[in-house]
Each structure stands twice: as structure tokens, then as C-alpha cells.
Amino acid sequence: MRSQRTFSPEFKRQVVEELLSGVSTVAQLSRRYHLSSSLLYHWKRQYAKGTYDNEPTQEAALEERVRQLEQMLGKVILENEFLKKAVKKRLLEAEQNGRLSRKTGLLFPPSKGGAN
């Protein structure tokens, strides 16, 4: 079994900058350095984030912010759906137990029995 190769940040930056400059294509770099194209695209994404001692691009910063906002939105949607189901279930239970007024839709506290 072949051991895993490791590459320095300088080498990665050099390869990605060559790719971004248009001097070489992904296929050419893959053949020259015996790298997979997916690895080159991975390095390109990392380069955009500033991983290789370079300035992150504004595009990468905006993409990261969009990713964070989409993640937050997903959580809010899940919470909203959960709460809707909980309220619906609670109202159904209350209606079945006779504690919900069908006219007004208001919940009545459970009766303790006896006269008021």
C-alpha cells in the first residue's frame, strides 16, 4: 500500500496560482504532478478562503457568509415546523378533552369539579 503524500502550503499555493492564472488547466496540472482533479478543486476552494498564507478573496468571504446564513435559516425552519406541530397537537388534545371552546378557539383550564 502506498503511503499518503503530504504537500506544503507553498506548493499548494503555487499550483493553485498557476491554475488561476490560466497558464495550465486542471488536466495539465493533474498529469504533471500526479494529482487528482478533485484535490486541485479542493485546494482552489481553500486558497479562496486564504488557507495558504494568502489573502482570502471577497467572493469566498461572501460564500462563507451565505453558507452560515443558509444554515441558520434551516435551523429556524426546523424549529418553526416543530412548534407548529406542537401547537396543532396541543389544540387537538384540548379539543378531544373538552377544554377547547369550538366557538372561540380558547383553552379552558381543567375543571376541579364542584360549584364555583
Secondary structure as GFF3:
##gff-version 3
##sequence-region A 1 116
A	DSSP	alpha_helix	9	21	.	.	.	ID=ss1
A	DSSP	alpha_helix	26	33	.	.	.	ID=ss2
A	DSSP	alpha_helix	37	49	.	.	.	ID=ss3
A	DSSP	alpha_helix	58	96	.	.	.	ID=ss4
###
